[in-house]
Amino acid sequence: MATEQAPPGVDPRLPNAARMYDYFLDGKDNFQADRELAELVLSVLPETREGARENRKLIGRVVEYLLGKGVRQFLDLGSGLPAQQNVHEVALRLAPDARVVYVDHDTVVCTHGRAILAGGDRVAMVQGDVRRPESILGDPEVRALIDFDEPVAVLMMFLLHLVADEDDPQGFVAAYREAMAPGSYLAVSHVGSDAAPERTARISEFYRKANTPFCPRTGEEIARFFGDFELIPPGLVNGRQQDDVFPFADPGTAVPVDEEMARMGYVGVGRKP
């Protein structure tokens, strides 16, 4: 089989979480190694594709909700490859004065992101390590668009379960919270370990072959990411708790995900007092 072409510095033989997610979304920006490992995940959790699609829809609803609360600045951490319901597309469609900064460490993600955003003056793609908040918060491109003295929405959607405990996710999330002005919002979606511990443990083993770990957490652990932020009703939710509650669900629209899969996904939006 011919060697797949990859950008300089990218090893197509090493499965990549962002490109696997792209594969779950039926995208084309992935390599054979990504697809093979993604298929192993699907063998344990076939609903992963639908879960990924629902997460993209969730992002769009969260952005719409936050715009309705007057937020016009969005910092999307661990943004991943461009897909449907990109934050800037939703934000600028509903509020042309909105500003959006995407941050990701992956070279392929940043290359594609910059190509899509070329020429835009209200959106930026920054390559950086979200685990280093002092670097991200001080980045000139971030500072050019985001005023941290005003309310900002920090999005960590489908991100933190790809960060190991040894990288101190509680610590660096707290640093972002501290930098945010009162009236700001933190949005988190995270795979939980409560509902199907055996299946999530198997998937964690698969991800040992990838560039990032897979670290599902309990609802209690996930809730701690919000610190003293006030969770919007009905709080940190999973399963069918969010049914008919916007932005967690689209009221009146049935979600084709089974109950156990639904209970594996936690989502919350917190406001800084």
Secondary structure by P-SEA (a helix, b strand, c coil): ccbbbbccccccccccaaaaaaaaaccccccaaaaaaaaaaaaaccaaaaaaaaaaaaaaaaaaaaaaacccbbbbccccccccccaaaaaaaacccbbbbbbbccaaaaaaaaaaacccccbbbbbcccccaaaaaacaaaaaccccccbbbbbbcccccccccccaaaaaaaaaaaaccccbbbbbbbbbccccaaaaaaaaaaaccccbbbbbbcaaaaaaccccccccccccccccccccccccccccccccccaaaaaacccbbbbcc
